[in-house]
Amino acid sequence: MVTSPETVWSPYCGPAPEAGDWRWNLDPVLLLIMGAATMLIALRLQGTRRAFGLAAMGALAVGFVSPLCAISSALFSARTVHHVLLVAVAAPLIAAALPRRGYGPLVLATAVQAVIFWAWHAPVAYAAALSNDGVYWVMQISLLASAVWFWACARAATAPAAVVALLAAMLAMGLLGAVLTFAGQAVYAPHAYTTLAWGMTPLEDQQAAGLIMWAPAAALYLFAALWRLGRMIGPDVEARAA
């Protein structure tokens, strides 16, 4: 028996919108937390650290407040953009706002980030996150926290170690993208009924998500690795300024 998605899935960002419905998330608790965090960053940090922190809050606002939040209830590809914003945009910005020091073994941070990212994209775990707000926030916080840990460790590591870790993260992201792109069927039940209004079948939506992970998302890690290589070859301006 096929069950209507409205009776099964109740994602935090609300029911899946129709195409053209650009609904913002004005959850007062979320806005209060983000506003307080932004104020603390503005008051407590200085210089480039403050700039990085405020930029990170901007990226988080795009993910959780802008219409991307609601669209991610309809499209897995939009959810993928949301997750990429967390782990490859907001996370390195937060890491750059933190003090530059050791945060633990880089190898462990790299492995934990990859395992958590893959685990939350397992169909059962993903479906649980879209059916319960508590699980949803466990997913989001664990994705962000593990990614911040990874980027902070990579930032503090030597250039060769950081490059290897960034390339490993790139491969983990790209491999998951390839798996989703070449899967023979759609595997995410929450989006079985929500993509047609946006002009895509569930499988096409999943393939688009895979391509996002495989190309632009993985490329962010590659660019970071190339940047560290450039810093290794040239003068370490950041180290002199610290």
C-alpha positions in Angstrom: 0.0 0.0 0.0 1.4 3.4 -1.0 1.1 6.0 1.7 0.8 9.7 1.1 4.1 11.4 2.0 2.3 14.0 4.1 1.3 11.3 6.6 4.8 9.9 6.9 7.4 12.7 6.6 7.4 15.8 8.7 10.8 17.4 8.0 12.0 20.3 10.2 11.9 22.7 7.3 8.2 22.0 6.8 6.3 20.1 4.1 7.7 20.0 0.6 6.8 23.2 -1.3 5.5 23.4 -4.8 7.8 24.9 -7.5 8.0 28.6 -7.1 7.1 28.6 -3.4 10.1 30.4 -1.8 9.2 29.9 1.8 11.6 31.2 4.5 12.2 29.5 7.8 11.3 31.9 10.5 11.5 29.5 13.5 11.9 31.9 16.4 14.1 29.6 18.4 16.5 29.2 15.5 16.5 32.9 14.8 17.2 33.6 18.5 20.1 31.2 18.6 21.6 32.4 15.4 21.2 36.0 16.3 22.9 35.5 19.7 25.8 33.6 18.1 26.2 36.4 15.5 26.3 39.0 18.3 28.9 37.0 20.3 31.1 36.7 17.2 30.8 40.4 16.5 31.6 41.3 20.1 34.2 38.7 21.1 36.3 38.2 17.9 38.5 40.7 16.1 39.9 41.2 12.6 39.9 38.3 10.2 38.6 35.9 12.8 35.5 38.0 13.2 35.1 38.2 9.5 35.4 34.4 9.1 32.9 33.9 11.9 30.3 36.3 10.5 30.7 34.7 7.0 30.1 31.3 8.6 26.9 32.6 10.1 25.9 33.9 6.7 26.4 30.5 5.2 24.4 28.9 8.0 21.6 31.4 7.4 21.4 30.4 3.8 21.1 26.8 4.8 18.6 27.1 7.6 16.7 30.3 7.1 16.5 31.0 3.4 14.1 29.1 1.0 16.8 26.5 0.6 15.6 25.0 3.9 12.1 24.4 2.6 13.2 23.3 -0.9 15.4 20.7 0.7 12.2 19.0 1.9 11.2 18.6 -1.7 14.5 17.8 -3.4 17.4 15.6 -2.3 19.6 17.7 -4.6 18.7 20.8 -2.6 19.4 18.9 0.6 22.8 18.0 -0.8 23.5 21.7 -1.5 22.5 22.4 2.1 24.9 19.7 3.4 27.7 21.0 1.2 27.2 24.4 2.7 27.6 22.9 6.1 30.7 20.8 5.6 32.6 22.6 2.9 31.7 26.3 3.4 30.4 27.0 6.9 32.8 24.5 8.6 36.1 25.8 7.2 35.0 29.4 7.9 34.3 28.4 11.6 37.6 26.6 11.7 39.3 29.7 10.4 37.7 31.8 13.2 39.0 29.4 15.9 42.5 29.7 17.5 45.1 28.0 15.4 46.3 25.1 17.5 46.2 21.3 17.6 42.7 19.8 17.8 43.7 16.1 17.8 44.9 13.6 15.2 44.1 14.7 11.6 43.8 11.1 10.5 41.0 10.5 13.0 39.2 13.7 12.2 39.3 12.9 8.5 37.9 9.4 9.0 35.2 10.6 11.4 34.0 13.3 9.1 33.8 10.8 6.2 32.0 8.2 8.2 29.4 10.6 9.6 28.8 12.1 6.2 28.3 8.7 4.6 26.2 7.4 7.5 23.7 10.3 7.3 23.2 9.6 3.6 22.2 6.0 4.2 18.5 5.9 3.2 17.3 4.7 6.6 19.2 7.3 8.6 18.2 10.0 6.1 14.6 9.1 6.4 14.7 9.1 10.2 16.1 12.7 10.1 13.2 13.8 7.9 10.6 12.3 10.2 11.8 13.6 13.6 13.1 17.1 14.5 15.4 15.7 17.1 17.1 13.3 14.7 17.2 16.1 12.1 19.3 18.3 14.5 21.5 15.4 15.5 22.3 15.0 11.8 23.0 18.7 11.2 25.1 19.2 14.3 27.1 16.0 13.8 27.8 16.9 10.2 28.9 20.4 11.1 30.9 19.5 14.2 32.8 16.7 12.5 33.6 19.0 9.5 34.7 21.8 11.8 37.0 19.4 13.6 38.4 18.2 10.3 39.1 21.7 8.9 40.6 22.9 12.2 42.9 19.9 12.3 43.8 20.4 8.6 44.5 24.1 9.2 46.8 23.3 12.1 48.6 20.5 10.4 51.7 20.7 8.2 51.1 21.4 4.6 51.8 17.8 3.3 49.6 16.2 5.9 46.8 18.7 5.2 47.0 18.1 1.5 46.7 14.3 2.0 43.8 14.8 4.3 42.0 17.2 2.0 42.5 14.8 -1.0 41.1 11.9 1.1 38.1 14.0 2.0 37.7 14.9 -1.7 37.7 11.2 -2.6 35.2 10.3 0.1 32.8 13.1 -1.1 33.3 12.2 -4.8 32.9 8.4 -4.2 29.5 9.0 -2.5 28.5 11.2 -5.3 29.4 8.6 -7.9 27.5 5.9 -6.0 24.3 8.1 -6.0 24.8 9.2 -9.7 25.1 5.6 -11.0 22.5 4.0 -8.7 19.9 2.2 -10.8 17.0 3.4 -8.7 15.9 6.2 -6.3 16.6 5.2 -2.7 15.4 8.1 -0.6 11.7 7.5 0.4 11.0 11.1 1.7 11.5 12.4 -1.9 9.5 9.7 -3.7 6.5 12.0 -4.1 8.0 15.5 -3.9 10.3 16.0 -7.0 7.8 15.9 -9.9 6.5 19.4 -9.0 10.0 20.6 -9.6 10.3 18.9 -13.0 12.4 15.9 -11.9 11.8 12.3 -11.2 13.1 11.0 -7.9 15.9 9.2 -9.7 16.9 12.4 -11.7 16.9 14.4 -8.4 19.2 11.8 -6.8 21.5 11.8 -9.8 21.7 15.6 -9.7 22.6 15.3 -6.0 25.3 12.8 -6.8 26.7 15.1 -9.5 26.8 18.0 -7.0 28.8 15.9 -4.6 31.0 14.4 -7.3 32.0 17.6 -9.0 31.6 21.0 -7.3 31.5 19.7 -3.7 34.6 17.5 -4.1 36.3 20.4 -6.0 36.1 22.6 -2.9 38.5 20.1 -1.1 40.7 20.0 -4.1 41.0 23.8 -4.2 41.8 23.9 -0.5 44.6 21.3 -1.1 46.0 23.3 -3.9 45.9 26.4 -1.7 47.9 24.7 1.0 50.4 23.6 -1.6 50.7 27.2 -2.7 51.2 28.3 0.9 53.9 25.6 1.3 55.8 26.9 -1.7 55.3 30.6 -0.9 55.8 32.5 2.4 53.5 31.5 5.2 51.9 35.0 5.8 49.3 33.6 8.2 52.0 32.1 10.4 53.9 35.4 10.5 50.7 37.3 11.4 49.7 34.9 14.2 
